[in-house]
Amino acid sequence: MTKKESATYQSMLDDVEAVIRDVSSPKIDLDTMVAKIEQGYELITKMRARLADTKARVEKLRNEHERESGGGAESQQKSVKDTDGDDE
């Protein structure tokens, strides 16, 4: 996630928090409440999509790194286990 994307994500999170504060007000009318809730759900949907995209990008980077380093976590764990000096 770039700085701009992160700032945008943080901005969306701030907006969702504002929606929660707004709809928690005892003085909010029903129509405004519904509009705010719709806005909140739209923001949450966008945030989930951003997180899913970020997760996929991180997973891709992890897989590329594992290929370049010659093995994944399992081979590294086995290597550590083999060298721990604890012969059973």
N, C-alpha and C positions, 0 to 999 in steps of 0.2 A: 504494500500500500504506500503510495507516495505521500509526501507531506500534505499536498492539496487534497488527496482522497481521504487522508486521516482527518484533516480539518473538516472536510465535508461530513464525514461520519460523525465526528464529535458534534458538529453543528446539528445534525439530525437527532443525535441523542439529547442534546440540549432542548431541541424543539419538542421531543416526546416528553421530556420531564416537564416542560412548560404546559403541555396539553394535560398532563396528569394533575398539575396544580390547578389549572383552569377548571377542569371538570369536577375537582374536589370542592370547589367553592359552593357554599350553600346558596349563593345569589345568582348562579348561572341559570338561564332559562333553558327549557328543553330543546328548542331548535338549535341554539348555540352549542349545547352539550353534544347533540348528535353530530353536528358539523365538526366539532373538535375531535370526537371519537373517530370519525371517518379519517380525519387528517392524521391522527395518531396511528391508525392501522396502515395507512399508506406509507408513512415513514418507517414503521416496523418492517413492512414488506421489503422496502428498499434496503434497509439495514441488513436484513437476513440474506438478501441476494448479494450484497457487498461482502458479508462474512463468508458465504459459500464460495464466492469467487476467490477471496483471499485464502481460504483453506485449500482450494484446488491449486492455487499458485504455490503455496508453501509445500504442499505434498509433491508437486512437480519438482521443485527445487531440491527437496529431500531425496527424491528418487534419483535425480541427476547426480547429486553429491555421492550417494551410495554407489552408483555405477562407477563414478570416477575414482572413488577410494577403494574399490575392489571388494565391497561387501556391505552388508547391512548390519543392523543392530545385533542380529542373531550371531553372526560370525564374530563380532566384537565381544559379545558376552561370553562366547565359548572361549575365545582367546584369554579373557580375563579369568575365567573359571579354571582354565588349564594352567595358569601361571600363579594361582593364589597360594601355592605351596602347601595346600591342605590335601594330602593323599589319604583317601579313606580306605 
